[in-house]
Amino acid sequence: MELLDFLVGCYKNLDIALNCGNMLRECIKYPTLAKYILESGSFELFFEYVELPNFDIASDALNTFKDLLTKHETVVAEFLASHYDQFFELYSRLLSSTNYVTRRQAMKFLSEFLLEAPNSQIMKRYIVEVRFLNIMINLLKDSSKNIRICAFHVFKVFVANPNKPRCIIEALLDNRRELLKLLHNLPTSKGDDEVEEEKDLIIQQIQKLA
């Protein structure tokens, strides 16, 4: 297992980072090895690696990070159940990064990850926390159209949740005027009727809140 820690640490070495990344992804195909990396101290290093100034290495680290969180559903579910707060605290920093590429990739992955059926329990836990709702509201203001659209796909689940806790309702009410303006101005691609319909539905639900 020391070899796995060594391979993760190799992202700091420009000369061998990409080769080691390939080897890591081969190792991650095995559930026991993926579980070891997730539960080791080395895993937190990926939150630093995805923001490395070298684009190729940062992108490679992100690919490995994604594989760790998507290859083995049971392993990931167990990991997030026991490391939920720690993981999302670190992940929230990526969503608030000053680096546009980091912010965009982190938001895109989150919007896909939470909406996957195997992650429904994680999603249900995520959408009752005001701190995460506030992050999505901030991302709905982002200068990037792509980030705003991805943020909307997570934000809409907070609003559509039939069992919203009072704290979520109050946060939506406190921001209602601004949210309605943001949603009305949310850019969508021509012919993207599904997003337009979802947007209209979410606007209606926010207007009805009391």
C-alpha positions as CSV (number, residue, x, y, z in Angstrom):
1,M,0.0,0.0,0.0
2,E,3.0,2.3,0.4
3,L,3.3,2.2,-3.3
4,L,-0.1,3.8,-3.7
5,D,0.9,6.7,-1.3
6,F,4.0,7.1,-3.4
7,L,2.1,7.3,-6.7
8,V,-0.3,9.9,-5.3
9,G,2.7,11.9,-4.1
10,C,4.2,11.8,-7.5
11,Y,1.8,14.6,-8.7
12,K,4.3,17.0,-7.2
13,N,7.0,15.8,-9.6
14,L,6.6,17.3,-13.0
15,D,8.8,14.7,-14.7
16,I,6.8,11.6,-13.6
17,A,3.3,13.0,-12.6
18,L,1.5,11.9,-15.7
19,N,3.0,8.4,-15.8
20,C,2.2,7.9,-12.2
21,G,-1.4,9.2,-12.8
22,N,-1.9,6.5,-15.4
23,M,-0.6,3.8,-13.0
24,L,-2.9,5.2,-10.2
25,R,-6.0,4.9,-12.4
26,E,-5.1,1.3,-13.2
27,C,-4.8,0.6,-9.5
28,I,-8.2,2.3,-8.8
29,K,-9.9,-0.3,-11.0
30,Y,-9.6,-2.6,-8.0
31,P,-12.1,-1.7,-5.2
32,T,-9.7,-2.6,-2.3
33,L,-7.1,-0.2,-3.7
34,A,-9.5,2.6,-4.4
35,K,-10.9,2.2,-0.8
36,Y,-7.3,2.4,0.6
37,I,-6.6,5.7,-1.3
38,L,-10.0,7.3,-0.3
39,E,-9.4,6.5,3.4
40,S,-5.8,7.4,3.5
41,G,-4.4,10.8,4.2
42,S,-3.1,10.9,0.6
43,F,-6.6,11.5,-0.7
44,E,-6.8,15.0,0.6
45,L,-3.8,15.9,-1.6
46,F,-6.1,15.8,-4.7
47,F,-7.8,18.9,-3.5
48,E,-4.5,20.6,-3.9
49,Y,-3.4,18.8,-7.1
50,V,-6.5,19.9,-9.1
51,E,-5.4,23.5,-8.6
52,L,-1.7,23.0,-9.6
53,P,-0.5,25.7,-12.1
54,N,0.5,23.0,-14.6
55,F,-2.7,22.5,-16.6
56,D,-1.9,19.0,-17.8
57,I,-1.0,17.7,-14.3
58,A,-4.0,19.4,-12.7
59,S,-6.3,17.8,-15.3
60,D,-4.7,14.4,-14.9
61,A,-5.2,14.7,-11.1
62,L,-8.8,15.6,-11.6
63,N,-9.3,12.5,-13.8
64,T,-7.9,10.3,-11.1
65,F,-10.0,12.1,-8.5
66,K,-13.2,11.5,-10.6
67,D,-12.3,7.8,-11.0
68,L,-11.9,7.4,-7.2
69,L,-15.4,8.8,-6.7
70,T,-17.2,7.0,-9.6
71,K,-15.7,3.6,-10.2
72,H,-17.0,1.7,-7.2
73,E,-20.4,2.8,-5.9
74,T,-20.4,0.9,-2.7
75,V,-16.9,1.9,-1.7
76,V,-17.7,5.6,-2.4
77,A,-21.0,5.5,-0.5
78,E,-19.3,4.0,2.5
79,F,-16.5,6.6,2.3
80,L,-18.8,9.6,2.0
81,A,-21.1,8.3,4.8
82,S,-18.2,8.4,7.2
83,H,-16.3,11.4,5.8
84,Y,-19.2,13.5,4.6
85,D,-18.4,16.8,6.4
86,Q,-14.6,16.6,5.8
87,F,-15.1,15.8,2.1
88,F,-17.6,18.5,1.3
89,E,-15.8,21.2,3.3
90,L,-12.8,20.5,1.1
91,Y,-14.9,20.3,-2.0
92,S,-16.6,23.6,-1.2
93,R,-13.2,25.3,-1.4
94,L,-12.9,24.1,-5.0
95,L,-16.3,25.6,-5.8
96,S,-15.2,28.9,-4.4
97,S,-11.8,28.8,-6.1
98,T,-10.5,32.0,-7.8
99,N,-9.3,29.7,-10.6
100,Y,-12.0,29.6,-13.2
101,V,-11.0,26.2,-14.6
102,T,-11.1,24.7,-11.1
103,R,-14.4,26.2,-10.3
104,R,-16.0,25.1,-13.6
105,Q,-14.7,21.6,-13.4
106,A,-15.7,21.2,-9.8
107,M,-19.2,22.5,-10.4
108,K,-19.7,20.3,-13.5
109,F,-18.6,17.2,-11.7
110,L,-20.7,17.9,-8.6
111,S,-23.8,18.5,-10.8
112,E,-23.3,15.1,-12.4
113,F,-22.2,13.3,-9.2
114,L,-25.1,14.3,-7.0
115,L,-27.7,13.6,-9.6
116,E,-26.5,10.0,-10.2
117,A,-29.0,7.4,-8.8
118,P,-26.4,5.6,-6.6
119,N,-25.6,8.9,-4.9
120,S,-29.2,9.8,-3.9
121,Q,-28.6,9.5,-0.2
122,I,-25.7,11.8,-0.4
123,M,-27.8,14.2,-2.5
124,K,-30.6,14.1,0.1
125,R,-28.1,15.0,2.8
126,Y,-26.5,17.8,0.7
127,I,-29.7,19.6,-0.2
128,V,-30.9,20.3,3.4
129,E,-27.8,22.3,4.3
130,V,-28.0,26.1,4.0
131,R,-24.2,26.4,3.6
132,F,-24.4,24.5,0.4
133,L,-27.4,26.3,-0.8
134,N,-25.6,29.6,-0.4
135,I,-22.7,28.3,-2.5
136,M,-25.1,27.5,-5.3
137,I,-26.7,30.9,-5.1
138,N,-23.2,32.5,-5.4
139,L,-22.4,30.3,-8.4
140,L,-25.7,31.3,-10.0
141,K,-24.0,34.8,-10.2
142,D,-20.8,33.5,-11.8
143,S,-19.6,35.3,-14.9
144,S,-19.4,31.9,-16.7
145,K,-22.6,30.7,-18.4
146,N,-21.5,27.0,-18.0
147,I,-21.0,27.4,-14.3
148,R,-24.3,29.1,-13.8
149,I,-26.1,26.3,-15.7
150,C,-24.4,23.6,-13.7
151,A,-25.2,25.4,-10.5
152,F,-28.8,25.6,-11.5
153,H,-29.0,21.9,-11.9
154,V,-28.0,21.5,-8.2
155,F,-29.9,24.5,-7.0
156,K,-33.2,23.2,-8.5
157,V,-33.0,20.1,-6.3
158,F,-32.9,22.3,-3.2
159,V,-36.0,24.1,-4.3
160,A,-37.9,21.0,-5.7
161,N,-37.2,19.0,-2.5
162,P,-40.7,18.3,-1.0
163,N,-39.2,18.0,2.5
164,K,-37.3,21.3,2.6
165,P,-36.3,22.1,6.2
166,R,-37.4,25.5,7.5
167,C,-33.8,26.9,7.3
168,I,-33.7,26.2,3.5
169,I,-37.1,27.9,3.0
170,E,-36.0,30.9,5.0
171,A,-32.8,31.2,3.0
172,L,-34.8,31.1,-0.3
173,L,-37.2,33.7,1.0
174,D,-34.4,36.0,2.2
175,N,-32.9,35.8,-1.3
176,R,-36.2,35.5,-3.3
177,R,-36.0,38.8,-5.2
178,E,-32.4,38.2,-6.3
179,L,-33.0,34.6,-7.1
180,L,-36.0,35.3,-9.4
181,K,-33.9,37.9,-11.2
182,L,-31.0,35.4,-11.6
183,L,-33.3,32.7,-12.9
184,H,-35.1,34.9,-15.3
185,N,-31.7,36.0,-16.7
186,L,-30.2,32.4,-16.7
187,P,-28.9,31.8,-20.2
188,T,-29.9,28.6,-21.9
189,S,-29.0,27.2,-25.3
190,K,-31.4,27.7,-28.2
191,G,-33.8,24.8,-28.3
192,D,-33.0,23.6,-24.7
193,D,-36.6,23.3,-23.8
194,E,-36.0,21.0,-20.9
195,V,-33.9,23.6,-19.0
196,E,-36.4,26.3,-19.8
197,E,-39.3,24.2,-18.5
198,E,-37.3,23.4,-15.3
199,K,-36.4,27.1,-14.9
200,D,-40.0,28.1,-15.1
201,L,-41.1,25.5,-12.6
202,I,-38.4,26.5,-10.1
203,I,-39.4,30.2,-10.5
204,Q,-43.0,29.3,-9.8
205,Q,-42.0,27.3,-6.7
206,I,-39.9,30.1,-5.3
207,Q,-42.8,32.6,-5.9
208,K,-45.2,30.3,-3.9
209,L,-42.9,30.0,-0.9
210,A,-44.2,31.4,2.4
